[in-house]
Amino acid sequence: MSEYLKKVAQHLDEESHRVESYLHPSTLAPLIIKIEEILMVNLKQSILKLVEIFINNNAAIKATRNTKKSADIVSSIL
């Protein structure tokens, strides 16, 4: 995660230098806001996807455990 944030900072720095070299200074603030928005939204979406995978995997593990417990109970009754 910290590597990603370092890359975000690097991209922001690169864009700042490009603005200084090629664009009017008034474009810097809106550009930085847009870049932060894009890069951080991508990070947020990646985190949410990982959380979803974790939750689904956790639910599958619990379901497997419950199925095994049920099978053990049935076996002990029979």
Backbone as JSON Lines, residues from 0, in Angstrom:
{"i":0,"aa":"M","n":[0.83,-1.19,0.0],"ca":[0.0,0.0,0.0],"c":[0.87,1.25,0.0]}
{"i":1,"aa":"S","n":[1.91,1.28,0.84],"ca":[2.74,2.48,0.88],"c":[3.47,2.69,-0.45]}
{"i":2,"aa":"E","n":[3.77,1.6,-1.17],"ca":[4.39,1.74,-2.49],"c":[3.44,2.47,-3.44]}
{"i":3,"aa":"Y","n":[2.18,2.15,-3.35],"ca":[1.19,2.81,-4.21],"c":[1.14,4.3,-3.89]}
{"i":4,"aa":"L","n":[1.13,4.63,-2.61],"ca":[1.08,6.04,-2.22],"c":[2.33,6.78,-2.66]}
{"i":5,"aa":"K","n":[3.47,6.1,-2.65],"ca":[4.7,6.72,-3.16],"c":[4.57,7.01,-4.65]}
{"i":6,"aa":"K","n":[3.96,6.08,-5.39],"ca":[3.75,6.3,-6.82],"c":[2.78,7.45,-7.06]}
{"i":7,"aa":"V","n":[1.76,7.56,-6.23],"ca":[0.83,8.68,-6.34],"c":[1.59,9.99,-6.17]}
{"i":8,"aa":"A","n":[2.41,10.06,-5.14],"ca":[3.2,11.27,-4.88],"c":[4.13,11.57,-6.06]}
{"i":9,"aa":"Q","n":[4.74,10.53,-6.6],"ca":[5.64,10.71,-7.75],"c":[4.88,11.27,-8.95]}
{"i":10,"aa":"H","n":[3.71,10.72,-9.24],"ca":[2.9,11.21,-10.37],"c":[2.48,12.67,-10.15]}
{"i":11,"aa":"L","n":[2.11,12.99,-8.93],"ca":[1.72,14.38,-8.64],"c":[2.89,15.33,-8.86]}
{"i":12,"aa":"D","n":[4.07,14.91,-8.43],"ca":[5.27,15.72,-8.61],"c":[5.59,15.89,-10.1]}
{"i":13,"aa":"E","n":[5.49,14.81,-10.85],"ca":[5.75,14.87,-12.3],"c":[4.77,15.82,-13.0]}
{"i":14,"aa":"E","n":[3.51,15.74,-12.62],"ca":[2.51,16.61,-13.24],"c":[2.76,18.07,-12.87]}
{"i":15,"aa":"S","n":[3.18,18.31,-11.65],"ca":[3.5,19.68,-11.23],"c":[4.62,20.25,-12.11]}
{"i":16,"aa":"H","n":[5.63,19.44,-12.36],"ca":[6.74,19.9,-13.21],"c":[6.27,20.13,-14.65]}
{"i":17,"aa":"R","n":[5.38,19.29,-15.15],"ca":[4.85,19.48,-16.5],"c":[4.06,20.79,-16.6]}
{"i":18,"aa":"V","n":[3.26,21.05,-15.57],"ca":[2.48,22.3,-15.57],"c":[3.43,23.49,-15.58]}
{"i":19,"aa":"E","n":[4.46,23.44,-14.74],"ca":[5.42,24.54,-14.69],"c":[6.09,24.76,-16.05]}
{"i":20,"aa":"S","n":[6.34,23.66,-16.76],"ca":[7.06,23.75,-18.04],"c":[6.17,24.13,-19.22]}
{"i":21,"aa":"Y","n":[4.92,23.66,-19.23],"ca":[4.12,23.76,-20.45],"c":[2.78,24.48,-20.31]}
{"i":22,"aa":"L","n":[2.25,24.58,-19.12],"ca":[0.88,25.09,-18.96],"c":[0.85,26.35,-18.11]}
{"i":23,"aa":"H","n":[-0.29,26.99,-18.12],"ca":[-0.5,28.17,-17.27],"c":[-0.59,27.71,-15.81]}
{"i":24,"aa":"P","n":[0.0,28.46,-14.89],"ca":[0.0,28.06,-13.48],"c":[-1.39,27.81,-12.89]}
{"i":25,"aa":"S","n":[-2.41,28.46,-13.44],"ca":[-3.76,28.28,-12.91],"c":[-4.3,26.87,-13.14]}
{"i":26,"aa":"T","n":[-3.67,26.11,-14.02],"ca":[-4.14,24.75,-14.28],"c":[-3.64,23.75,-13.23]}
{"i":27,"aa":"L","n":[-2.66,24.14,-12.43],"ca":[-2.05,23.19,-11.49],"c":[-3.05,22.67,-10.46]}
{"i":28,"aa":"A","n":[-3.73,23.56,-9.76],"ca":[-4.64,23.12,-8.68],"c":[-5.74,22.18,-9.19]}
{"i":29,"aa":"P","n":[-6.47,22.54,-10.26],"ca":[-7.5,21.62,-10.74],"c":[-6.92,20.29,-11.22]}
{"i":30,"aa":"L","n":[-5.75,20.34,-11.84],"ca":[-5.12,19.12,-12.33],"c":[-4.74,18.2,-11.18]}
{"i":31,"aa":"I","n":[-4.13,18.76,-10.15],"ca":[-3.72,17.96,-8.98],"c":[-4.95,17.34,-8.31]}
{"i":32,"aa":"I","n":[-6.0,18.1,-8.18],"ca":[-7.24,17.57,-7.57],"c":[-7.76,16.39,-8.39]}
{"i":33,"aa":"K","n":[-7.76,16.54,-9.71],"ca":[-8.27,15.47,-10.58],"c":[-7.38,14.23,-10.5]}
{"i":34,"aa":"I","n":[-6.08,14.41,-10.5],"ca":[-5.16,13.27,-10.41],"c":[-5.34,12.54,-9.08]}
{"i":35,"aa":"E","n":[-5.4,13.31,-7.99],"ca":[-5.61,12.68,-6.68],"c":[-6.91,11.89,-6.67]}
{"i":36,"aa":"E","n":[-7.94,12.48,-7.23],"ca":[-9.25,11.82,-7.27],"c":[-9.16,10.5,-8.04]}
{"i":37,"aa":"I","n":[-8.56,10.55,-9.21],"ca":[-8.46,9.34,-10.04],"c":[-7.63,8.27,-9.35]}
{"i":38,"aa":"L","n":[-6.46,8.63,-8.87],"ca":[-5.57,7.64,-8.27],"c":[-6.11,7.1,-6.95]}
{"i":39,"aa":"M","n":[-6.73,7.94,-6.15],"ca":[-7.24,7.48,-4.87],"c":[-8.53,6.68,-5.05]}
{"i":40,"aa":"V","n":[-9.34,7.03,-6.03],"ca":[-10.54,6.23,-6.31],"c":[-10.12,4.83,-6.76]}
{"i":41,"aa":"N","n":[-9.07,4.76,-7.59],"ca":[-8.56,3.45,-8.01],"c":[-8.1,2.64,-6.8]}
{"i":42,"aa":"L","n":[-7.41,3.29,-5.88],"ca":[-6.95,2.61,-4.67],"c":[-8.15,2.14,-3.85]}
{"i":43,"aa":"K","n":[-9.13,3.0,-3.69],"ca":[-10.33,2.65,-2.92],"c":[-11.03,1.45,-3.55]}
{"i":44,"aa":"Q","n":[-11.16,1.45,-4.86],"ca":[-11.83,0.34,-5.55],"c":[-11.04,-0.96,-5.38]}
{"i":45,"aa":"S","n":[-9.72,-0.87,-5.42],"ca":[-8.89,-2.07,-5.22],"c":[-9.05,-2.61,-3.82]}
{"i":46,"aa":"I","n":[-9.07,-1.72,-2.83],"ca":[-9.24,-2.15,-1.44],"c":[-10.61,-2.79,-1.26]}
{"i":47,"aa":"L","n":[-11.64,-2.17,-1.8],"ca":[-12.99,-2.73,-1.67],"c":[-13.09,-4.1,-2.32]}
{"i":48,"aa":"K","n":[-12.43,-4.28,-3.46],"ca":[-12.44,-5.58,-4.14],"c":[-11.74,-6.63,-3.27]}
{"i":49,"aa":"L","n":[-10.62,-6.27,-2.66],"ca":[-9.92,-7.21,-1.77],"c":[-10.76,-7.55,-0.55]}
{"i":50,"aa":"V","n":[-11.45,-6.58,0.0],"ca":[-12.32,-6.83,1.15],"c":[-13.46,-7.77,0.74]}
{"i":51,"aa":"E","n":[-14.02,-7.54,-0.43],"ca":[-15.1,-8.42,-0.92],"c":[-14.6,-9.85,-1.07]}
{"i":52,"aa":"I","n":[-13.41,-10.02,-1.64],"ca":[-12.84,-11.36,-1.79],"c":[-12.62,-12.0,-0.43]}
{"i":53,"aa":"F","n":[-12.08,-11.23,0.51],"ca":[-11.84,-11.75,1.86],"c":[-13.15,-12.19,2.51]}
{"i":54,"aa":"I","n":[-14.18,-11.37,2.4],"ca":[-15.47,-11.71,3.01],"c":[-16.05,-12.96,2.37]}
{"i":55,"aa":"N","n":[-15.98,-13.05,1.05],"ca":[-16.5,-14.23,0.36],"c":[-15.74,-15.49,0.75]}
{"i":56,"aa":"N","n":[-14.41,-15.38,0.83],"ca":[-13.6,-16.52,1.24],"c":[-13.91,-16.92,2.67]}
{"i":57,"aa":"N","n":[-14.08,-15.94,3.53],"ca":[-14.39,-16.21,4.94],"c":[-15.75,-16.9,5.05]}
{"i":58,"aa":"A","n":[-16.72,-16.45,4.27],"ca":[-18.05,-17.07,4.29],"c":[-17.97,-18.51,3.79]}
{"i":59,"aa":"A","n":[-17.16,-18.75,2.77],"ca":[-17.0,-20.11,2.24],"c":[-16.36,-21.02,3.28]}
{"i":60,"aa":"I","n":[-15.37,-20.51,3.99],"ca":[-14.71,-21.3,5.04],"c":[-15.71,-21.64,6.14]}
{"i":61,"aa":"K","n":[-16.49,-20.65,6.56],"ca":[-17.5,-20.9,7.6],"c":[-18.53,-21.91,7.14]}
{"i":62,"aa":"A","n":[-18.97,-21.81,5.89],"ca":[-19.95,-22.75,5.36],"c":[-19.38,-24.16,5.34]}
{"i":63,"aa":"T","n":[-18.12,-24.29,4.97],"ca":[-17.47,-25.6,4.95],"c":[-17.39,-26.17,6.36]}
{"i":64,"aa":"R","n":[-17.03,-25.34,7.31],"ca":[-16.97,-25.79,8.71],"c":[-18.34,-26.23,9.21]}
{"i":65,"aa":"N","n":[-19.36,-25.43,8.89],"ca":[-20.72,-25.78,9.32],"c":[-21.19,-27.08,8.69]}
{"i":66,"aa":"T","n":[-20.86,-27.28,7.42],"ca":[-21.22,-28.52,6.74],"c":[-20.53,-29.71,7.4]}
{"i":67,"aa":"K","n":[-19.25,-29.55,7.74],"ca":[-18.52,-30.63,8.4],"c":[-19.11,-30.91,9.77]}
{"i":68,"aa":"K","n":[-19.44,-29.85,10.52],"ca":[-20.05,-30.04,11.84],"c":[-21.38,-30.79,11.71]}
{"i":69,"aa":"S","n":[-22.18,-30.39,10.72],"ca":[-23.47,-31.06,10.5],"c":[-23.25,-32.53,10.16]}
{"i":70,"aa":"A","n":[-22.28,-32.8,9.32],"ca":[-21.98,-34.19,8.94],"c":[-21.51,-34.98,10.15]}
{"i":71,"aa":"D","n":[-20.71,-34.35,11.01],"ca":[-20.23,-35.03,12.22],"c":[-21.39,-35.34,13.16]}
{"i":72,"aa":"I","n":[-22.33,-34.41,13.27],"ca":[-23.5,-34.63,14.14],"c":[-24.34,-35.77,13.6]}
{"i":73,"aa":"V","n":[-24.59,-35.76,12.3],"ca":[-25.37,-36.84,11.68],"c":[-24.66,-38.17,11.87]}
{"i":74,"aa":"S","n":[-23.37,-38.2,11.68],"ca":[-22.6,-39.45,11.85],"c":[-22.67,-39.95,13.28]}
{"i":75,"aa":"S","n":[-22.63,-39.04,14.24],"ca":[-22.67,-39.47,15.64],"c":[-24.05,-40.01,16.02]}
{"i":76,"aa":"I","n":[-25.09,-39.5,15.37],"ca":[-26.44,-39.98,15.64],"c":[-26.64,-41.37,15.03]}
{"i":77,"aa":"L","n":[-26.1,-41.57,13.84],"ca":[-26.28,-42.83,13.14],"c":[-25.33,-43.82,13.76]}
